[in-house]
C-alpha cells in the first residue's frame, strides 16, 4: 500500500467521524478535504483540493448500519 494511502487510512480509523454519518468523505494529507451525500461531487472537490494525490474516499455508515 502506498505510504500516503496508508497514512490517510490510519487517519480514517483513528478519527471520530460521527458528524459525517451517512456522507462520503475524502481524506488527503491526514485531513478531511471534502464531504457530502454525492460521491461524484465529493470526488470532484477532492481532485480540486488535492490534484496530485490520491485521496481516500469512504462512506461513513449511520449508527443504524450493521457491519458483519
Residue pairs with C-beta under 8 A, 6 or more apart in sequence:
1 9
2 54
4 29
4 53
4 54
5 54
5 56
7 30
8 27
8 28
8 29
8 30
8 55
8 56
9 56
11 27
11 30
11 31
12 25
12 27
12 56
12 58
17 25
17 32
17 60
20 32
20 35
20 60
21 60
21 61
21 62
21 63
22 37
22 59
22 60
22 61
22 62
23 35
23 36
23 37
23 42
23 59
23 60
24 35
24 36
24 37
24 38
24 39
24 42
24 57
24 58
24 59
24 60
25 32
25 34
25 35
25 42
25 57
25 58
25 59
25 60
26 32
26 33
26 34
26 35
26 42
26 43
26 45
26 46
26 50
26 55
26 56
26 57
27 33
27 55
27 56
27 57
27 58
28 46
28 49
28 50
28 53
28 55
28 56
29 50
29 53
33 45
33 46
33 49
33 50
33 55
34 41
34 42
34 43
34 45
34 46
34 49
34 55
35 42
36 42
36 45
39 57
39 59
42 57
43 55
43 57
46 55
46 57
61 67
